[in-house]
Amino acid sequence: MLERYGHGGDLRTASEVFGRSAESFDDFSSNMNPLGPPPSIRNVLAGYLEHIHAYPDPASRALKKTLANRHGIPENAILVGNGAAEIIDLAVRAIRPGITALAMPCFDEYGDAVRKLGGEIYPIPLDAAKAFELGEAEIGAAIERSGADLYMLGSPNNPTGRLVDSGLIYRLLDSGAYVVLDEAFLSFVPDEGKVTLVQAAVQHERFIVIRSMTKFYSVPGIRLGYAVGKPSTISRLRKLQVPWSVNSLAQQIGEAALMDAEFEARSRQWLVTERKWLTDELRRMDMQVTPSEANYLLLRLPESSRLRLSASQLQLEMGRRGVLIRDASRFQGLDHRYIRVAIKLREQNERLLLALSECLGAAKDGSGDSA
Ligand SMILES: Cc1ncc(COP(=O)(O)O)c(C=O)c1O
């Protein structure tokens, strides 16, 4: 089991399980931009030794200013955090929900943050037959039946890659509940500026939007994310945050990355092309591919074959070949045949396809049972 600590991208565990060096894997289990990190951060790293002796700016002022300019929102509507993961935790602690509605499958941390505080979860099941789209019917039923005081939704959702329609968010807000919208992967969407609800969050007392900088800029090691909301809401989150939670290297890297317009354009262009190519190739292998707006794909292993491999068995078979995938059957609401893969560069994607066809081919012949 590679998700020992609950997430993909755990190269240390993979190295222990498969007896290979962490660097030797093609990692499709965590969803980082393979073009990153952006070249603009090199100078930051080179000059960082000069800054290491001083405390970081406790209010991340320079980074906040850059973010405020980018989104066209006031600086006091932003709280920078130690990854979107910290912001999820702070948002839930600030709201202290009794019942939280989650559209399943979704990122585990939403439920974990709620349960840590003794809150209850109301699951909104997403339907595979509707490609996991969250629609009017699901939202209407949840408003009527759940009694939820908080809705936590991902847009694009992890692991499905589907966006949430903004009309549904306004409907939820009108119902009197809080909404926390996780836009951790929205930077990958070409018309992000039109889709994001950061500006709406600034206007609304009960609405928080969460953003991550670790995925698009491929810097998960430094931890960087932010919340956007009404200044009064943001100030409630700030009061719960550990002082100096965002280190100075992360702040400087964030600023440099945001200035790199060329990297941004190149990344979005790459994804549009590569996602279509990989989707087509996987469908050719009879995989069921959920249409995705993000840099990852949720797949169901082929029905048609005499396949006996489960997602967890396939993960082991692939890992032995040096390719890491996410066993998506661990997400609530998905059965044992779901996996999730990141979209990477063409050469790496070709290695993924080769390893998949070897494993699935072997399984058809019956040898998959030994996994
Ligand atoms: C949907 C979603 N939100 C938030 C996070 C946390 O991101 P960060 O690395 O910024 O803490 C993740 C990480 O995988 C995620 O998948």
The ligand as a Gaussian input file, in Angstrom:
#p B3LYP/6-31G(d) Opt

LIG

0 1
 C       -7.573000      18.805000      -4.153000
 C       -6.382000      19.153000      -3.333000
 N       -6.433000      20.231000      -2.548000
 C       -5.386000      20.585000      -1.776000
 C       -4.228000      19.853000      -1.773000
 C       -3.079000      20.268000      -0.903000
 O       -2.174000      21.017000      -1.665000
 P       -0.874000      21.678000      -1.046000
 O        0.295000      20.932000      -1.579000
 O       -0.893000      23.103000      -1.526000
 O       -0.995000      21.584000       0.428000
 C       -4.124000      18.714000      -2.576000
 C       -2.895000      17.904000      -2.576000
 O       -2.816000      16.876000      -3.180000
 C       -5.240000      18.364000      -3.373000
 O       -5.199000      17.289000      -4.171000

